[in-house]
Amino acid sequence: ATRVDSAANNWSVYVLDFAGLQLGALEELASVGSVLGESDVDRVIRLITWLAEEIQLRVSAQSARGATSFEGLNDLLGHQRLPRILLMVDGFDSFYGFLDAQHRQGEYVGMFRRICQEGRAAGVHVVLTSTRSNEGDGPTRSAMSTHLVMSGPPALLMDHGVKADVLPEDPPPGRCTIDKKHQLQLAVPADVEAIRLRIAEDQPPMESDLDNAAAPPLIVTAED
């Protein structure tokens, strides 16, 4: 959250929370435009429609100005640089069902698929989270350039195509795999008890709650 907030001048962030409405606090960050859920039908559809249109406008602007990339376009625009856009979708399987239920002959599913497939070249990036590897739209999943799988039971890792020997037998909290063959310490465990105590006393957690935690080192490994 701190990293997203510090990039407020360069990024616009939109969050679709379809996995339990736990991300509402992100709306307080300067760079976050909105946090929407399943009950915000019209706003979600407007956001998806706008993103699809924004990508087309940016691609057309690149072509008209002779730019070969999004960064090249921004170099030409100078002080009118366009921000990169990050769309975070928590609970992709539920979100896909939501889009598929809008009864427009797959229009919105196709629109979201194009956002994932074509957005990166126009400075529009998408992060999806899901509990299963085979749920949702296959072409949309295939458009994701990087895949992270958090540590879990062997059956869950196998479902995501991760070999048993990629992660240690008893990985620390926050360990994940990248593209099924690397491992990375994605999150640093916090002093959970200290945080719970502060919440109970209606006080915000402090940075020392993280500093005092027994954090495992950042580790990246590869098969090759």
C-alpha positions in Angstrom: 0.0 0.0 0.0 2.8 2.4 0.8 4.5 1.7 -2.5 1.2 2.4 -4.4 0.6 5.6 -2.5 4.1 6.9 -3.1 3.5 6.6 -6.9 0.4 8.7 -6.8 1.7 11.1 -9.4 2.5 8.4 -11.9 -0.2 5.8 -11.3 -4.0 5.7 -11.2 -5.2 2.6 -9.3 -8.7 1.0 -9.4 -9.7 -2.0 -7.3 -12.4 -4.5 -7.9 -13.0 -6.5 -4.7 -14.9 -9.7 -5.4 -13.3 -11.8 -2.7 -14.9 -10.6 0.5 -14.8 -6.8 0.6 -11.5 -6.6 2.5 -9.8 -3.9 0.4 -11.9 -0.9 1.3 -9.1 0.7 3.2 -7.1 1.1 0.0 -9.6 3.8 -1.0 -7.8 6.2 1.4 -4.6 6.1 -0.7 -4.1 9.2 -2.9 -3.5 7.1 -6.1 -6.7 4.9 -5.7 -9.6 6.1 -7.7 -12.2 3.7 -6.3 -12.7 0.3 -4.6 -15.8 -1.4 -6.1 -17.6 -4.7 -5.4 -20.3 -6.9 -6.7 -23.1 -4.5 -5.6 -21.7 -1.7 -7.7 -22.9 -3.1 -11.0 -23.2 0.1 -13.0 -19.9 1.6 -11.7 -18.0 -1.6 -12.4 -19.4 -1.8 -16.0 -18.6 1.9 -16.5 -15.0 1.3 -15.3 -14.5 -1.6 -17.6 -16.0 0.3 -20.5 -13.8 3.3 -19.8 -10.6 1.3 -19.6 -11.3 -0.4 -22.9 -11.9 3.0 -24.5 -8.9 4.5 -22.9 -6.6 1.8 -24.3 -7.9 2.5 -27.8 -7.4 6.2 -27.4 -3.8 5.7 -26.2 -3.0 3.2 -29.0 -4.4 5.7 -31.5 -2.4 8.5 -30.0 0.8 6.4 -30.3 0.1 5.7 -33.9 -0.8 9.4 -34.7 2.4 10.7 -33.1 4.7 7.9 -34.5 5.5 6.6 -31.0 6.5 2.9 -30.8 5.7 2.5 -27.1 3.7 4.0 -24.3 6.9 5.5 -22.8 7.7 6.9 -26.2 4.3 8.6 -26.3 4.8 10.1 -22.9 8.2 11.4 -23.9 6.5 13.2 -26.8 3.7 14.5 -24.5 6.2 16.1 -22.1 4.5 17.7 -19.1 1.2 16.2 -20.2 2.4 12.7 -19.6 -0.3 10.1 -19.2 -0.4 8.1 -15.9 0.0 4.3 -15.9 -3.2 2.6 -14.8 -3.4 -0.4 -12.5 -6.6 -2.4 -12.2 -6.5 -4.9 -9.3 -9.2 -7.6 -9.4 -9.4 -9.6 -6.2 -11.4 -12.8 -6.7 -11.2 -13.2 -10.5 -13.4 -16.3 -10.6 -16.3 -14.4 -8.9 -15.6 -11.4 -11.1 -15.7 -13.5 -14.3 -19.1 -14.9 -13.2 -20.3 -11.4 -12.5 -19.3 -10.2 -16.0 -20.8 -13.3 -17.6 -24.1 -12.6 -15.9 -24.6 -9.2 -17.4 -26.5 -10.7 -20.4 -24.8 -8.8 -23.2 -23.7 -11.8 -25.4 -20.3 -11.9 -23.8 -19.6 -8.2 -24.6 -18.2 -7.3 -21.2 -16.2 -10.6 -20.9 -14.7 -9.8 -24.3 -14.0 -6.2 -23.3 -12.2 -7.3 -20.1 -10.2 -9.9 -22.1 -9.0 -7.2 -24.5 -8.0 -5.0 -21.5 -5.8 -7.8 -20.2 -4.4 -8.6 -23.7 -3.8 -5.2 -25.1 -3.6 -2.9 -22.1 0.1 -3.4 -21.2 1.3 -1.7 -24.4 -0.9 1.3 -23.6 0.2 1.7 -19.9 -2.8 -0.2 -18.5 -1.8 -3.1 -16.2 -4.0 -5.7 -14.6 -3.5 -7.9 -11.4 -5.8 -10.8 -10.9 -6.1 -13.0 -7.8 -7.8 -16.4 -7.8 -7.9 -19.5 -5.7 -8.0 -22.0 -8.6 -6.0 -22.1 -11.8 -8.8 -23.4 -14.0 -11.6 -20.9 -13.1 -12.6 -17.8 -15.1 -11.7 -17.0 -18.7 -8.8 -19.0 -20.1 -7.6 -16.4 -22.7 -7.6 -13.7 -20.0 -5.5 -15.9 -17.7 -3.1 -16.6 -20.6 -2.6 -12.8 -21.1 -1.0 -12.5 -17.6 2.7 -12.2 -18.1 3.7 -13.2 -14.6 2.1 -15.8 -12.3 2.5 -15.9 -8.5 1.3 -18.8 -6.4 1.3 -18.4 -2.6 2.6 -21.3 -0.5 -0.1 -23.8 0.5 -1.0 -27.5 0.6 0.7 -29.7 -2.0 -2.7 -30.3 -3.8 -3.2 -26.6 -4.2 0.3 -26.1 -5.6 -0.2 -29.0 -8.0 -3.5 -27.4 -9.1 -1.5 -24.4 -10.2 1.2 -26.5 -11.9 3.9 -25.9 -9.3 6.3 -28.8 -8.7 6.6 -30.1 -5.1 10.3 -29.3 -4.9 10.1 -25.6 -5.9 9.2 -24.5 -2.3 10.8 -25.8 0.9 8.9 -28.4 2.8 7.7 -25.9 5.5 7.9 -22.5 3.8 7.6 -19.4 6.0 4.5 -17.2 5.8 4.5 -14.9 2.7 6.6 -17.3 0.5 5.4 -17.7 -3.1 6.4 -19.0 -6.4 6.9 -17.0 -9.6 6.1 -18.6 -13.0 6.1 -22.0 -11.3 9.9 -22.3 -11.0 11.2 -19.5 -8.8 10.5 -18.7 -5.2 10.2 -15.3 -3.6 9.5 -13.9 -0.1 6.6 -11.7 -1.2 5.3 -10.5 2.2 7.1 -9.9 5.5 5.3 -11.4 8.5 4.3 -8.8 11.0 4.1 -8.9 14.8 0.4 -10.0 14.6 -0.2 -9.9 18.3 1.0 -6.3 18.6 -1.2 -5.3 15.6 -4.2 -7.0 17.2 -3.6 -5.2 20.5 -3.4 -1.8 18.7 -6.6 -2.5 16.8 -8.4 -3.5 20.0 -7.3 -0.2 21.5 -8.4 1.7 18.4 -4.9 2.6 17.5 -3.2 2.2 14.0 -0.4 -0.3 13.6 3.1 1.1 13.7 6.1 0.4 11.5 7.9 -1.1 14.5 5.3 -3.9 14.4 7.0 -5.0 11.2 10.5 -4.1 12.2 10.3 -6.3 15.3 8.9 -9.3 13.4 11.0 -12.3 12.7 11.2 -11.7 8.9 12.8 -14.4 6.7 15.2 -13.1 4.1 14.3 -12.2 0.6 15.0 -15.4 -1.5 14.9 -16.0 -5.2 15.8 -19.3 -6.7 15.6 -20.8 -10.2 15.8 -24.2 -11.7 18.2 -23.1 -14.4 
